């Protein structure tokens, strides 16, 4: 996948008016994600994404602690001018759903295993509850 194809996918999923807006959102979300994906999964994710996206992810310092899905969305909002919690959730979901469509499904499963519960919906997947 090329960078332009990833941006186009985000533009369509997020219903953004321009590719520039989709790119701005994509960079903000990927930079936030980069701090929360570590180890082999980070390397594999970078390898499966366009070079521009891989750089945004790889350039991030690992986060001191994992954020819950709502905290992750809240952490993205200040990176996007004028974002509200609702619009930030839309933006995060648009980018992470496009990312999930762009990479191997098995890798997405492993990423979701690494992240706290609640991220599956942001990646466009159902959140399955553990049986009691």
N, C-alpha and C positions, 0 to 999 in steps of 0.2 A: 504494500500500500504506500502511496506517495502522500506527502504532507497535504497537498491540495485535496486529495480524496478524503483524508481524515477531516479536514476543515469542512468540506462539502457535506459529509455525513453529519457532523455536528450542526451545521447550518440547517439541514433538513429536519433533524430530530428536534432541535430547539426552536425551529421556526424563526430563525434570526433573519433580519432584513438584508444583511450584507455578509460577505465572507470575512470582512475585517472584524465585524462584531463577533462572529463565530471564532475567529482566531484569537481574539482578546480573551474570550471566555475559556477557550481550550488551554491557552498558556497559563491562565490563573489556576484552573483546576488541576492540570498536570503538575504544576509546581507544588501545589499543596499535597497531591498524591505522592510525589517523589520522596517526601520526608517520611512517609508511612509504609512504603514498600521497600524491603531490605533483602539482603542476601541473594540467593540464587534466583528468586522470583524477580527481583529488581533487574538483574542482569538479563534474564530471559525476556522480561517485558520490554526492556530497551532494545533488545535484538529483534523483536517482532514489530516494532513501531518504526515509523519514518525517522530519519536521523534527527530532524528538528524536534520531534516529540521526545525521542530518547535523550537528547541533550537536556531538555527542560527537566525531565525526571532525574537523570543522573547528576545534575548540578546541585541537587538539594541535599542538605545535611540531614541525616536521620533525626527524626523527632525524638525528644526526650521521653515521651510517653505516647501510646496509641490513643487517638481520639475516638470517642464513640461516633457513630454516623451523624447524629445531630450536631455534635461539637465540630466535626469535620466541615459540615455545611456552614456552620457559623464562622469557622476559620477562613473560609473562602469569601464570604460576603465582603469583608473590608478590602479585598483585592480587586473587587469589581465596583467601580464608581456607581453610586446610587442603588446598590443592591439591597433588597430586603431579605429576611429569612426565606420567604416564599420564592422570590426570584433566584436567590442563590441555590436553593434546592433544585429548581428547574435547570439552572445552568450546570450544576454538578451532575445531575442525572443525565442531561443531554450529552455531556462529554464522556462520562463513564459508560453509558450505554453504547456510544459510538466506539469507544475503546474496546469494550467487550465483544463487539461485532468484528473488530479488526484483528484480534489476536486469537490464539488457540483457546478453545473452551476449557480445556484441562488446566491451562494456566490461570484462567479466570477463577476456576474452582479453587486452585491453590492460593490465589490472592485472597479470596473470600475466607479461606481457612485461617489466613494470617491476620486478617482484620477483625475487629470486634463485631459482634452480631449487629445487624441493621444495615450493613453495606450492600447486601444483595439487591435490595430495591433500587439503590443508586446506580447499580450496574445493569438495571433493566431485568432483573431476575426476581422470581418469587422468593420470599424468605421462608424457609422451611423450619418448623419448630421441632425440637428434639422430643421424642416420645418419652413420657414419664415412666 
